[in-house]
């Protein structure tokens, strides 16, 4: 079963003025395409009023799908729309397909009126629903994810207790860590590592960014919070996160 490339899909997914995804199938462009599409998912999720975890689930579904699927075969923006729709169901924040289609249409065509309820609209709606079924089959119906958000919250509270009150209040450590975690969903790093490790790395990088030192006891603070992570793993995940910011500069 293949995600349809209908005329309606082509119209809504037309990228004029938003940074064309370029020729899919060219491996040098695949990473850029996935980055742009996940940016689209995140921005669309915000406009739809989605909570952070459903948006994270939509991105994770997208990355999981394209671990075994090819951009040469599947329309990435249609897959993204279906991931948003499916994520709403998985995380119990149900969204109407009409709202998703209208917000996505406005994303690509700012200033235009919403799509009329004509044959083109219903064709696109059917494509979104069919693609949702495709994603479910491709992922063997394994569409629930353990996200790092709850771990980051726990780690932030723990580290805050270890720091001087003034050191915590004068630096935006929490805000930076949350931003890093959110940005991690632009790339496959969010599904390639344990959520505890990703959350810990986001906090580690935030502390490092502002030069904040956590008092050390018998073990490093990050070993106390997560016993099975190593410094090498943290550094590897940090490298992947920083590469996403390099990609952002290339995709603007």
C-alpha positions as CSV (number, residue, x, y, z in Angstrom):
1,X,0.0,0.0,0.0
2,X,1.5,3.3,-1.1
3,X,0.7,6.8,0.2
4,X,-1.2,8.4,-2.6
5,X,0.3,11.2,-4.6
6,X,-3.0,12.7,-5.7
7,X,-3.6,16.1,-7.2
8,X,-5.0,17.3,-3.9
9,X,-2.0,16.0,-2.0
10,X,0.3,17.7,-4.5
11,X,-1.5,21.0,-4.1
12,X,-1.5,21.0,-0.3
13,X,2.1,19.8,-0.2
14,X,3.4,22.3,-2.7
15,X,6.4,24.0,-1.1
16,X,6.6,27.2,-2.9
17,X,7.9,29.9,-0.5
18,X,8.5,27.5,2.4
19,X,11.8,25.9,1.3
20,X,11.3,23.1,-1.3
21,X,12.2,19.7,0.0
22,X,14.2,19.2,-3.2
23,X,14.4,16.0,-5.2
24,X,13.5,13.2,-2.9
25,X,15.6,10.1,-3.4
26,X,18.8,12.1,-3.4
27,X,20.5,10.9,-0.2
28,X,22.2,14.2,0.2
29,X,18.8,15.9,0.6
30,X,17.0,13.3,2.7
31,X,18.2,14.7,6.0
32,X,17.2,18.2,5.0
33,X,13.8,16.9,3.9
34,X,13.1,15.1,7.2
35,X,14.2,18.2,9.2
36,X,11.9,20.5,7.2
37,X,9.0,18.1,7.5
38,X,9.4,17.7,11.3
39,X,9.6,21.5,11.5
40,X,6.3,21.5,9.6
41,X,4.8,18.9,12.1
42,X,5.9,21.0,15.1
43,X,4.6,24.3,13.7
44,X,1.4,22.7,12.6
45,X,0.9,21.1,16.0
46,X,1.3,24.5,17.7
47,X,-1.4,26.0,15.4
48,X,-3.7,23.1,16.1
49,X,-3.3,23.6,19.9
50,X,-1.6,20.2,20.4
51,X,0.2,19.5,23.7
52,X,3.9,18.9,23.6
53,X,3.7,15.1,24.0
54,X,1.2,14.5,21.1
55,X,3.5,16.7,18.9
56,X,6.5,14.6,20.0
57,X,4.6,11.4,19.2
58,X,3.8,12.7,15.7
59,X,7.5,13.4,15.1
60,X,8.4,10.0,16.5
61,X,5.9,8.3,14.3
62,X,7.3,10.1,11.3
63,X,10.9,9.1,12.1
64,X,10.0,5.5,12.8
65,X,8.1,5.2,9.6
66,X,11.0,6.5,7.5
67,X,13.5,4.2,9.2
68,X,12.1,1.5,6.8
69,X,10.4,3.6,4.1
70,X,11.9,5.6,1.3
71,X,11.3,9.2,0.3
72,X,11.3,8.0,-3.3
73,X,8.1,6.1,-2.6
74,X,6.2,8.1,0.0
75,X,5.1,11.7,0.0
76,X,6.7,13.0,3.3
77,X,4.2,15.8,3.9
78,X,1.2,13.5,3.5
79,X,2.9,11.1,5.9
80,X,3.4,14.0,8.3
81,X,-0.3,15.0,8.2
82,X,-1.3,11.4,8.9
83,X,1.2,11.2,11.8
84,X,-0.4,14.3,13.3
85,X,-3.8,12.7,13.0
86,X,-2.7,9.4,14.4
87,X,-0.7,11.0,17.3
88,X,-3.9,12.8,18.4
89,X,-5.6,9.4,18.7
90,X,-2.6,7.8,20.5
91,X,-2.3,10.6,23.0
92,X,-6.0,11.1,23.4
93,X,-6.1,14.6,21.9
94,X,-8.3,13.9,19.0
95,X,-8.1,16.2,16.0
96,X,-10.6,16.6,13.1
97,X,-9.1,15.8,9.7
98,X,-10.7,19.0,8.4
99,X,-8.8,21.1,10.9
100,X,-5.5,19.4,10.1
101,X,-6.1,19.8,6.4
102,X,-7.0,23.5,6.7
103,X,-4.0,24.3,9.0
104,X,-1.6,22.5,6.6
105,X,-3.2,24.2,3.6
106,X,-2.7,27.6,5.3
107,X,0.9,26.6,6.2
108,X,1.8,26.2,2.5
109,X,-0.5,28.9,1.2
110,X,-0.6,31.8,3.6
111,X,-3.4,34.2,3.0
112,X,-5.6,31.8,1.0
113,X,-9.1,30.8,2.0
114,X,-9.6,27.3,3.5
115,X,-10.2,24.5,1.1
116,X,-13.8,24.2,0.0
117,X,-15.6,20.9,0.8
118,X,-15.3,19.8,-2.8
119,X,-13.9,16.7,-4.4
120,X,-10.3,17.8,-4.0
121,X,-10.9,18.2,-0.2
122,X,-12.4,14.7,0.1
123,X,-9.7,13.2,-2.0
124,X,-7.1,14.7,0.4
125,X,-9.0,13.5,3.4
126,X,-9.2,10.0,2.1
127,X,-5.4,10.1,1.4
128,X,-4.7,11.1,5.0
129,X,-6.9,8.3,6.4
130,X,-5.4,5.7,4.0
131,X,-1.9,6.9,4.9
132,X,-2.7,6.5,8.6
133,X,-3.5,2.8,8.0
134,X,-0.2,2.5,6.0
135,X,1.7,3.9,9.0
136,X,0.0,1.5,11.4
137,X,0.9,-1.5,9.3
138,X,4.4,-0.3,8.6
139,X,5.0,0.1,12.4
140,X,3.2,-3.2,13.2
141,X,0.7,-1.1,15.3
142,X,3.5,-0.2,17.7
143,X,2.6,3.5,17.9
144,X,3.0,4.3,21.7
145,X,6.3,5.9,22.8
146,X,7.9,6.6,26.1
147,X,9.0,10.2,25.8
148,X,11.8,11.9,27.7
149,X,9.7,14.7,29.0
150,X,8.8,13.1,32.4
151,X,12.5,12.2,33.0
152,X,13.7,15.7,32.2
153,X,11.2,17.2,34.7
154,X,12.5,14.8,37.4
155,X,16.2,15.5,36.5
156,X,15.6,19.3,36.6
157,X,14.0,19.1,40.1
158,X,16.9,16.9,41.3
159,X,19.6,19.2,39.9
160,X,17.9,22.3,41.2
161,X,18.3,20.9,44.7
162,X,22.0,20.5,44.2
163,X,22.7,24.0,42.9
164,X,23.1,27.2,44.7
165,X,19.8,29.1,44.5
166,X,21.4,32.1,42.8
167,X,23.2,30.0,40.2
168,X,19.8,28.5,39.3
169,X,17.8,31.7,39.2
170,X,20.3,33.7,37.1
171,X,20.6,31.2,34.3
172,X,17.8,29.8,32.1
173,X,18.9,26.2,32.6
174,X,15.4,24.7,32.6
175,X,14.2,26.7,29.6
176,X,17.3,25.7,27.6
177,X,17.0,22.1,28.5
178,X,13.3,22.0,27.4
179,X,14.2,23.8,24.2
180,X,16.9,21.3,23.4
181,X,14.5,18.4,24.1
182,X,11.9,19.9,21.8
183,X,14.5,20.5,19.0
184,X,15.7,16.9,19.2
185,X,12.5,15.8,17.5
186,X,13.6,17.5,14.3
187,X,15.9,14.5,13.8
188,X,15.9,10.7,14.4
189,X,17.9,11.2,17.6
190,X,14.5,11.2,19.4
191,X,13.9,7.5,18.5
192,X,17.4,6.2,18.5
193,X,18.2,6.6,22.2
194,X,16.6,5.8,25.5
195,X,14.4,8.6,26.7
196,X,16.3,8.8,30.0
197,X,19.6,9.3,28.1
198,X,18.1,12.0,25.8
199,X,16.6,13.9,28.8
200,X,19.9,13.7,30.7
201,X,21.9,14.9,27.7
202,X,19.5,17.9,27.2
203,X,20.1,18.9,30.8
204,X,23.9,18.2,30.6
205,X,24.2,20.4,27.5
206,X,22.1,23.2,29.1
207,X,24.4,23.2,32.1
208,X,27.5,23.1,30.0
209,X,26.2,26.0,27.8
210,X,26.0,28.3,30.8
211,X,29.1,27.0,32.5
212,X,27.2,25.8,35.6
213,X,29.0,23.2,37.7
214,X,27.0,20.7,39.7
215,X,28.7,19.8,43.0
216,X,30.2,16.3,42.8
217,X,30.0,13.6,45.4
218,X,31.3,10.1,45.1
219,X,29.9,9.9,41.6
220,X,29.0,12.4,38.9
221,X,25.6,14.0,39.2
222,X,24.5,12.4,35.9
223,X,25.5,8.9,37.1
224,X,23.4,9.4,40.2
225,X,20.3,10.3,38.1
226,X,20.9,7.6,35.4
227,X,23.1,4.7,36.4
228,X,23.3,3.0,33.0
229,X,24.5,6.0,30.9
230,X,28.1,6.7,30.1
231,X,30.0,9.9,29.4
232,X,30.6,8.6,25.8
233,X,26.9,8.1,25.3
234,X,26.1,11.6,26.5
235,X,28.8,13.1,24.2
236,X,27.5,11.1,21.2
237,X,23.9,12.3,21.8
238,X,25.2,15.9,22.3
239,X,27.0,15.7,18.9
240,X,23.7,14.5,17.2
241,X,21.8,17.4,18.9
242,X,24.3,20.0,17.8
243,X,24.3,18.6,14.2
244,X,20.6,19.4,14.2
245,X,21.4,23.1,14.7
246,X,23.8,22.9,11.8
247,X,21.1,21.5,9.7
248,X,18.7,24.3,10.8
249,X,21.2,26.8,9.3
250,X,21.2,24.9,6.0
251,X,17.4,24.7,5.9
252,X,16.7,28.4,6.4
